[in-house]
Amino acid sequence: MSSISLNVSFAAKSSPALQPWYAIRTRSNQENVAALVLEGKGYEYYLPKYRARRRWSDRVVIAELPLFPGYVFCRFDVKQRLPILTTPGVVSIVGFGNEPVAIAESEIADIQAVLTSGLAAEPCPFLREGQRVRVKYGSLAGLEGILLKKKTDWRIIISVTMLQRSIAVEIDSDSITPI
């Protein structure tokens, strides 16, 4: 799948005070339904999307897909969350335990900046330096190691524990998946 373009679904209704953003988990493929109902209820939502080429048996189509499948961002007063939770398509509000946790304004602004830049964007696995990863394809397919970042390049570290020695090989981040 290759990303070719991007789009943003965003609705803003006037609100008395600027509320923080929260991530709302939706049922599978129900992001658009939840977003439209939230908009109808007067909430400000953000549903970032990207365009991707999808190959069908007889043709290639361009599909608009959520950048974060299963999630919609929404501004609301956390003390009055029942209207959010009763919205069709909504499963829960993301947080710790039963307490919703706000998404940093800067993180939403960063996503918006990427999508309005016109550059190709698409979802990718969340990877942290030091995490164990497996190579999905290529000449190193099946290889497991520890992810390391050196300047702007990703490397995978392979170790011989008995010798306490390691080697590093540069790897394309698209070819690895977290273990």
N, C-alpha and C positions, 0 to 999 in steps of 0.2 A: 504494500500500500504506500503510495507516495502522496504527500500533501502538496496541493497546488495553490490553494488560496485559503482565506479565512473570513469568518463573519462573526458578528457579535449580536446576540439578542439581549436587549437591555430595555427596561421600562422604568421610568422615573415618575412617581407621583409625588406631589408636594406633601411634605410631612412637617410637623411642628418643630422637630429638632432632628438633626442628622443622627440616625441610629447607627450602631455598628453593623458590620456584615456578619452573617452567620452562614455556615454551609448546611444545606438541607439535603438529606439523603432521600432519593426517590426510588420507586419501584423500577425494575428493569424497563428501559425504553419509555419512561414516563416523564422525562425531564421537561419536554415541551408542554405537556398537559399541566403539570404542576406550575410551570412558569406562567402560563396563560390564566390559570385560576388565581394565582397570587396577584397578577396584574389586575384582574377583575375585582379582587378584594381591596385594591388600592395600595399594595405593597410595591416597593422598588426591588426588582430582581435583576440578576445578572446571569445569563446563560451563555458563556463563551463557546463558540463553535468554530470548526475548521472544515474545509472542503477536502475531500479525498476521492481519488479515483477508485472505483470498485469494479472488478471484472465480473460480469455475469456470463452465463454460458454463450450468449449470442452477441454481447456488446459490452462496452465500457461506459459506466455512468459516473456522474459526479454527484456524490452524496454529501450533505451537510450533516456533520456529526458533532455531538458534544465533546468539547476538549477534555472534560472531566466526566466520563460516563457515570450516571447514577447520582449526580449532584447538581444542585442549583444554588446560587448564592442569593441571599435576601437580607434586606435591612428591616429590622423590626425591634420592638421593645420586648426584651426577653421576659419581662414580667407578664406579658400578655401574649403567650405563645400558643394558646389553644386554637385560635383561628388558623395558624400555620399547620399545626399537627392534624387538623381535621380537613385539610386540603386534599382533594383527590390526587393520588399519585405519590403523596408524601409518606415516607416511612418514619423518619425521625429527624431530629436536629442534632448535628454532630457536636460532641462534647465529651466530658469526662463524667462517668456515672450518669446521673440524671441532670447534670448541670451543663447547659449549652456553653460553648466557648467561642468567643468572637474571633473572626479572621482579621488579621492585621490589615488596616487600610492600605498600607504600602504594598502588600502582596496582591491585592485586587488591582491597585494602580499599575503594578508591574505587568500583570496579565493583560490589562487594557492597553498598555503601551506596546506590548509585543503584537497584539492583534491589530492595532491601528497602524503599525509600522508598514504593513504590506508584505512583510517577510513570511515565508512559509513556516508554519508551526504545526506540530502534531503531538499527541500524547506520547509519553515515554515512561519507562519504569522509574520509580524514585530510587536513586542509588546514592549511597553514602560511601565516602572514602573509608576503607577498612572493612567493608562488607564483603562476605563471600559471594562470588558470582560464578556462573557457568557460561561458557561460550556456546551460543545457539547454532551458529553456522560458520562455514569457512574451513580453512585447513586445521584450525584448532578446535573444531566442534567437539563438545563433550568435556573439554578441559575445565577444571575448576581451580580457582585461586582467589586471592584477595585483591580487591580493587584499590588502586593508588592513583592519585592525580599528581602529575608533575607539570607545572606551569599550566598550559591549556590542554594537555594530552592525558588521556586515560591509559593506564597500564594495569596489567594483571600480573600479580606476583605468584610465582610457583616456588614452593620451598621443599627442600630435602631436610626433614626435621633432624635425622640422625647426624647429618653433617653441620647442621645449623647454618645452612647457606641457602640463598634464594636467587632466582633470576627474575627479571622483569621484561615483559614484552608489551609493546604498544598495541592497543586494541581499539577498534571502533566501538563507541558506546552503543550503537544500534545492534551489535552482534552479541551483547551480553544480557543476561537476565539474573536477577537476584535468586539466591538459593533459599 
